Amino acid sequence: MTEVKKAGVLGSPISHSLSPVLHRAAYVALGLDWEYDAFEVEQDQLSGFLRNCGPEWAGLSLTMPLKEQVLAYVDRLTPLAEKVRAANTVVISDGQLVGDNTDVAGMVNAINSAIGTWPLGATAVSKAPRDEWSARTALIIGAGATARSALAAITHCGQPDSVYIVARNQAAAAQLAEDARAWDLTAQVVPTTPAQLATDAPELWDCDLVVSTVPGTAWNDPSACFPQVIAHGQSASRSLETLGAASNIRTNTSVLLDVAYDPWPTPLTTWWKSTDRPVATGIDLLLAQAAEQVRLMTGRPAPVAAMRRAIEEHMLG
């Protein structure tokens, strides 16, 4: 019998989290008698929760709104988490809480899987060869902690010459553009909102890489840029005409990473798939970043195939 360890995911709201499905499947496949649960934790409860994590704890996954706040409560940060200023993972070992970031590796992995470069769940993070697909232009939608991880991720996808940022919060978008300098990226804020992107700057949908870090529900407003997709629930040529971007689309040259997975599919992903361009989904990202968390917490390679089967069965069920 292996030692029983505890792990879990913290956030608020947390009831929708699929992390328990992935981590529990990993433990079964690895033969570990470990526990993994979801905990509703508000920002003002985080410090107390962490203080109560004893030697029986192996680690924690963090979702919004805790990825930034946790930085103040861990014993140390990995260089990546410190640079991104966001930690979605806490590894607990020898009484030390170490903040880490697996969102970056998860994003890189999901993107490369979507374009056929890597198998989903690989743990390596390396730059895409320049003679293969490479992002020379990128669009980031949103300006929060996940968007900062996206900045780091896109440097592993070709070091784009131009990065565009679209967000409702223009001040946060401006700060994200400043953060891009730390990654040797040149970024500019587009003065529009995600919902107005299709009418104000439709050419940006043609960037080599588009990363949407906003909730899937962000596209459900009637004034959003996917009215035909929302109204008809299907892909159609008039959907593209409504977007005003049909003439700009270069089929199969651009890839989307849509980090949202609840509800699924998002209108953004539905539209993108209708253009026959590759999509890295929120589920792909969730699986890839969770696989890296399993490796960090257990010290063993993650059983990616078993984790994938578990999440697919859960989504279908």
C-alpha positions in Angstrom: 0.0 0.0 0.0 1.4 3.4 -1.0 1.4 6.3 1.3 -1.9 8.3 1.1 -1.3 11.8 0.0 -3.7 14.7 -0.5 -4.0 17.2 -3.3 -6.7 19.5 -4.6 -7.8 22.4 -6.6 -8.7 25.8 -5.0 -10.8 28.6 -6.4 -14.1 30.3 -6.5 -16.3 29.3 -8.1 -14.9 25.8 -8.2 -17.9 23.4 -8.8 -17.3 23.3 -12.5 -13.6 22.3 -12.2 -12.6 19.2 -14.2 -9.2 18.9 -12.4 -10.5 16.2 -10.0 -11.4 14.1 -13.0 -7.9 14.3 -14.4 -5.9 14.0 -11.3 -7.9 11.1 -9.9 -7.5 9.2 -13.1 -3.8 9.8 -13.0 -3.5 8.4 -9.5 -5.4 5.3 -10.4 -3.2 4.7 -13.4 -0.1 5.2 -11.4 -1.3 2.9 -8.6 -1.3 5.7 -6.0 -3.8 5.8 -3.2 -4.0 9.5 -3.2 -6.9 11.9 -2.7 -7.8 14.9 -4.9 -10.7 17.2 -4.2 -12.1 20.6 -5.2 -12.2 23.3 -2.5 -14.2 26.5 -2.6 -11.7 29.1 -1.4 -12.2 32.8 -1.6 -9.2 35.2 -1.7 -9.5 36.1 2.0 -9.4 32.3 2.9 -6.3 31.4 0.9 -3.7 32.2 3.5 -5.5 30.2 6.2 -6.0 27.2 3.9 -2.3 27.1 3.0 -1.2 27.3 6.6 -3.3 24.2 7.3 -1.6 22.1 4.7 0.5 19.6 6.6 3.0 16.9 5.5 0.1 14.8 4.1 -0.3 17.3 1.3 1.5 16.8 -2.0 0.3 19.9 -3.9 -2.4 22.2 -5.0 -3.9 23.4 -8.3 -5.1 27.0 -8.3 -7.6 28.7 -10.5 -9.0 32.2 -10.6 -9.0 34.3 -8.6 -6.0 32.9 -6.7 -3.2 32.6 -9.2 -1.8 36.0 -8.4 -2.7 36.2 -4.7 -0.9 33.0 -3.9 2.5 34.6 -4.8 2.5 36.3 -1.4 2.0 33.1 0.6 4.4 30.5 -0.8 8.0 30.0 0.5 9.5 30.5 -2.9 8.6 30.7 -6.6 10.1 29.1 -9.6 11.7 31.6 -12.0 8.9 31.1 -14.5 6.1 31.8 -11.9 8.0 34.8 -10.7 8.5 36.2 -14.2 4.9 35.6 -15.2 3.6 36.8 -11.8 1.1 33.9 -11.7 1.2 30.5 -10.1 -1.5 27.9 -10.9 0.4 25.2 -9.0 1.8 24.8 -5.5 4.1 21.8 -4.8 4.4 20.9 -1.1 7.5 19.1 -0.1 9.6 19.0 3.1 7.4 21.7 4.6 8.0 24.1 1.8 5.4 25.6 -0.5 6.8 26.2 -4.0 4.7 28.2 -6.4 5.0 27.1 -10.0 3.3 27.7 -13.4 2.2 24.8 -15.6 -0.2 27.0 -17.7 2.7 28.0 -19.9 3.9 24.4 -20.6 0.2 23.4 -21.1 -0.4 26.2 -23.6 2.7 25.4 -25.6 1.8 21.7 -25.6 -1.8 22.2 -26.6 -0.8 24.6 -29.5 1.8 22.2 -30.8 -0.6 19.3 -30.5 -3.2 21.2 -32.5 -0.8 21.8 -35.4 0.6 18.2 -35.2 4.0 19.0 -33.9 3.8 17.1 -30.6 1.6 14.5 -29.1 -0.7 16.0 -26.5 0.7 15.6 -23.0 4.4 15.8 -23.8 6.3 17.5 -21.0 9.0 19.2 -23.1 8.8 22.9 -23.9 11.0 23.9 -26.8 10.8 26.4 -29.5 9.0 25.5 -32.7 11.5 24.9 -35.6 11.4 27.8 -38.0 11.0 25.6 -41.0 7.8 24.3 -39.6 4.8 26.2 -38.3 5.9 29.4 -36.5 3.9 32.3 -35.2 5.2 35.6 -36.5 2.0 37.5 -35.5 -0.1 36.8 -32.4 -3.3 38.1 -30.9 -4.0 37.8 -27.1 -7.6 38.4 -26.0 -7.8 39.3 -22.3 -5.3 40.8 -20.0 -5.3 38.8 -16.8 -3.0 36.2 -15.2 -3.7 33.7 -18.0 -2.8 36.3 -20.6 0.6 36.8 -19.0 1.2 33.1 -19.2 0.2 33.4 -22.9 3.0 35.9 -23.4 5.5 33.4 -22.2 3.9 30.6 -24.2 4.0 32.3 -27.5 7.8 32.8 -27.2 8.0 29.1 -27.6 6.0 29.2 -30.8 8.2 31.3 -32.9 8.9 34.7 -31.2 6.3 36.8 -33.0 7.3 40.1 -34.6 4.0 41.6 -33.6 1.7 40.9 -30.7 -1.7 42.5 -30.4 -3.7 42.8 -27.2 -7.5 43.2 -27.0 -9.2 43.5 -23.7 -12.1 45.2 -22.0 -9.8 46.7 -19.4 -7.5 49.0 -21.3 -5.3 49.7 -18.3 -4.7 46.0 -17.8 -4.0 45.7 -21.5 -1.5 48.4 -21.4 0.3 46.7 -18.5 0.3 43.4 -20.4 2.0 45.3 -23.3 4.7 46.4 -20.9 5.1 42.9 -19.6 5.8 41.7 -23.1 9.1 43.5 -23.0 10.4 40.9 -20.5 9.9 38.3 -23.1 11.6 40.4 -25.9 8.2 40.9 -27.5 6.8 44.0 -29.0 3.1 44.3 -28.2 0.5 46.9 -28.9 -3.0 47.5 -27.4 -5.8 47.5 -29.9 -8.4 50.1 -28.7 -11.4 47.8 -28.9 -13.1 45.2 -26.8 -13.3 41.4 -27.6 -17.0 41.8 -28.5 -16.2 44.5 -31.1 -13.1 42.9 -32.5 -14.7 41.5 -35.6 -16.1 44.8 -36.8 -13.2 47.1 -35.5 -10.2 45.0 -36.6 -11.3 41.8 -38.4 -7.8 41.4 -39.9 -6.5 40.3 -36.5 -8.3 37.0 -36.8 -5.7 36.2 -39.4 -2.8 36.3 -37.0 -0.7 33.2 -37.0 -1.7 32.5 -33.3 -4.8 33.7 -31.5 -5.0 33.0 -27.7 -8.4 33.8 -26.1 -8.1 33.9 -22.3 -11.6 35.2 -21.6 -14.5 33.1 -20.4 -16.6 31.3 -23.0 -19.6 33.3 -21.9 -17.8 36.5 -23.1 -19.1 35.7 -26.6 -22.7 35.2 -25.7 -23.8 38.8 -25.6 -26.0 39.6 -28.6 -23.7 42.4 -29.6 -20.7 40.1 -29.6 -18.8 39.3 -32.8 -20.4 35.9 -33.4 -24.1 36.6 -33.9 -24.7 34.1 -36.6 -22.9 31.3 -34.9 -24.9 32.0 -31.7 -28.2 32.3 -33.5 -27.9 29.2 -35.7 -25.5 27.0 -33.7 -23.7 26.0 -36.9 -21.0 27.1 -39.3 -22.2 28.8 -42.4 -20.7 31.1 -45.0 -22.9 33.9 -43.8 -21.3 33.6 -40.4 -18.0 34.6 -42.0 -19.7 37.4 -44.0 -21.2 38.7 -40.8 -17.7 38.8 -39.2 -16.5 40.8 -42.2 -13.3 38.7 -42.2 -13.9 36.1 -44.9 -11.5 37.7 -47.4 -8.8 37.8 -44.8 -8.8 34.1 -43.7 -5.8 32.0 -44.9 -7.2 28.5 -44.3 -5.0 26.2 -42.2 -2.3 28.8 -41.4 -3.6 30.2 -38.2 -4.2 28.4 -34.9 -6.5 29.3 -32.0 -6.1 28.5 -28.4 -9.3 29.0 -26.6 -8.7 28.5 -22.9 -12.4 28.3 -21.9 -14.0 24.9 -21.4 -17.2 25.6 -19.6 -19.6 26.0 -21.3 -18.3 24.0 -24.3 -17.9 24.5 -27.2 -17.6 28.3 -27.1 -19.0 30.4 -30.0 -15.5 31.4 -30.8 -14.3 27.8 -31.2 -17.4 26.9 -33.2 -16.7 29.7 -35.6 -13.0 29.0 -35.9 -13.6 25.3 -36.7 -16.0 26.4 -39.4 -13.0 28.0 -41.2 -11.1 24.7 -41.2 -8.3 26.1 -39.1 -6.7 24.2 -36.2 -8.0 24.7 -32.7 -6.3 24.0 -29.4 -9.2 23.7 -27.0 -9.6 24.5 -23.3 -9.8 20.8 -22.6 -6.4 20.3 -24.4 -4.9 23.0 -22.2 -6.5 21.6 -19.1 -5.1 18.1 -19.8 -1.6 19.3 -20.7 -1.2 21.6 -17.7 -2.7 18.9 -15.4 -0.2 16.3 -16.8 2.6 18.6 -15.8 1.1 19.1 -12.3 0.9 15.4 -11.9 4.6 15.0 -12.8 5.6 17.8 -10.4 3.6 16.5 -7.5 4.3 12.7 -7.9 7.7 12.8 -9.4 6.5 10.4 -12.1 5.6 10.9 -15.8 1.9 11.5 -16.1 -0.3 8.8 -17.6 -1.7 11.1 -20.3 -3.7 8.5 -22.2 -5.6 7.5 -19.0 -6.2 11.1 -18.2 -7.5 11.8 -21.7 -9.9 8.9 -21.5 -11.2 10.0 -18.2 -11.9 13.6 -19.4 -13.5 12.4 -22.6 -15.8 10.0 -20.8 -16.7 12.7 -18.3 -17.6 15.2 -21.1 -19.6 12.6 -23.0 -21.4 11.4 -19.9 
